[in-house]
Amino acid sequence: LEGDRVLCRADSRELTRFGLTTGFVNYASSYATGLLLSRRLLKQLSLHELYPGAEETSGKDYDVSALAETYSKDKRPFRAILDIGLTRSTVGNRVYAVLKGACDGGVHVPHNTRNF
């Protein structure tokens, strides 16, 4: 392995284009940033029509890989690995809101739902 590959990025400050003016570091904006990231990535890879993501946002787990198996699609969903680095992995941390947003957006990130 030579290192990580970054295909796409998103920042919470980009949410100003969607009408958000304050609160860029709270749990809700972290979720929206993860959702923005996943939709941008899937559009870049031309997978946005195959995997539209969750239709409604709820606390339930949305598993795009199980959905892909039921539809027997020819392209598998994009799989990403969450690397939180030195961030403390406490229950309710904002990094898990980004994870939930990315999963609801249609990216397959293997995870455990206990930390949401």
C-alpha positions as CSV (number, residue, x, y, z in Angstrom):
1,L,0.0,0.0,0.0
2,E,1.2,3.4,-0.9
3,G,-1.2,5.5,1.1
4,D,-4.8,6.7,1.3
5,R,-6.6,7.9,-1.8
6,V,-9.0,10.8,-1.5
7,L,-11.7,10.8,-4.2
8,C,-13.9,13.4,-2.8
9,R,-14.2,15.9,0.1
10,A,-16.8,18.0,1.7
11,D,-16.7,20.7,4.4
12,S,-19.5,22.0,6.6
13,R,-18.9,25.5,5.4
14,E,-20.2,24.4,2.0
15,L,-23.7,24.1,3.5
16,T,-24.0,27.9,3.2
17,R,-25.1,27.2,-0.5
18,F,-28.1,25.4,0.9
19,G,-29.2,28.1,3.3
20,L,-27.3,27.3,6.5
21,T,-25.7,30.4,8.0
22,T,-24.6,29.3,11.5
23,G,-24.0,26.1,13.5
24,F,-21.4,24.4,11.3
25,V,-20.1,22.2,14.1
26,N,-23.2,20.7,15.5
27,Y,-24.5,17.2,15.1
28,A,-27.1,18.1,12.4
29,S,-24.6,19.9,10.2
30,S,-22.2,17.0,10.6
31,Y,-25.0,14.7,9.3
32,A,-25.7,17.0,6.4
33,T,-22.0,17.2,5.5
34,G,-21.8,13.4,5.4
35,L,-24.9,13.4,3.2
36,L,-23.4,16.0,0.9
37,L,-20.2,14.0,0.7
38,S,-21.9,10.8,-0.3
39,R,-24.1,12.3,-3.0
40,R,-21.1,14.2,-4.5
41,L,-19.0,11.0,-4.5
42,L,-21.7,8.9,-6.1
43,K,-22.4,11.5,-8.7
44,Q,-18.7,11.7,-9.5
45,L,-18.6,7.9,-10.0
46,S,-21.9,7.8,-11.9
47,L,-23.6,5.7,-9.2
48,H,-26.1,8.3,-8.1
49,E,-29.0,6.9,-10.1
50,L,-28.3,3.3,-9.0
51,Y,-28.1,4.1,-5.3
52,P,-30.3,7.0,-4.4
53,G,-29.9,6.6,-0.7
54,A,-32.5,6.6,2.1
55,E,-35.8,8.1,1.2
56,E,-36.5,9.4,4.7
57,T,-34.0,10.3,7.4
58,S,-34.6,8.3,10.5
59,G,-32.5,6.7,13.2
60,K,-32.8,3.3,11.6
61,D,-29.9,1.7,9.9
62,Y,-29.8,2.0,6.1
63,D,-27.6,-0.7,4.5
64,V,-27.0,0.0,0.9
65,S,-25.2,-3.3,0.3
66,A,-28.2,-5.3,1.4
67,L,-30.3,-3.2,-1.0
68,A,-27.9,-3.9,-3.8
69,E,-28.2,-7.7,-3.3
70,T,-32.0,-7.5,-3.5
71,Y,-32.0,-5.6,-6.8
72,S,-29.1,-7.7,-8.3
73,K,-27.5,-4.6,-9.8
74,D,-24.5,-5.0,-12.0
75,K,-22.4,-2.4,-10.1
76,R,-21.7,-2.8,-6.4
77,P,-22.1,0.1,-4.1
78,F,-19.1,2.2,-3.3
79,R,-17.4,1.0,-0.1
80,A,-15.6,3.4,2.2
81,I,-13.7,2.8,5.4
82,L,-14.1,5.3,8.3
83,D,-10.7,6.4,9.7
84,I,-11.3,8.7,12.6
85,G,-7.6,9.1,13.4
86,L,-7.0,10.6,16.8
87,T,-10.6,11.5,17.4
88,R,-12.1,10.0,20.5
89,S,-14.7,7.4,19.6
90,T,-17.2,8.2,22.3
91,V,-20.9,7.5,21.9
92,G,-22.6,10.5,20.2
93,N,-19.4,12.0,18.7
94,R,-20.0,14.1,15.6
95,V,-17.8,11.8,13.4
96,Y,-20.6,9.3,13.7
97,A,-23.1,11.8,12.4
98,V,-21.0,12.2,9.3
99,L,-20.9,8.4,9.1
100,K,-24.7,8.2,9.3
101,G,-25.1,10.9,6.7
102,A,-22.8,9.0,4.3
103,C,-24.6,5.8,4.8
104,D,-28.0,7.4,4.3
105,G,-26.6,9.0,1.1
106,G,-25.9,5.6,-0.4
107,V,-22.2,4.9,0.4
108,H,-21.5,1.5,2.0
109,V,-19.5,2.1,5.2
110,P,-19.2,-1.0,7.5
111,H,-20.1,0.1,11.0
112,N,-21.8,-0.7,14.2
113,T,-25.0,1.3,15.0
114,R,-24.3,1.5,18.7
115,N,-22.3,4.7,18.5
116,F,-25.0,6.8,16.8
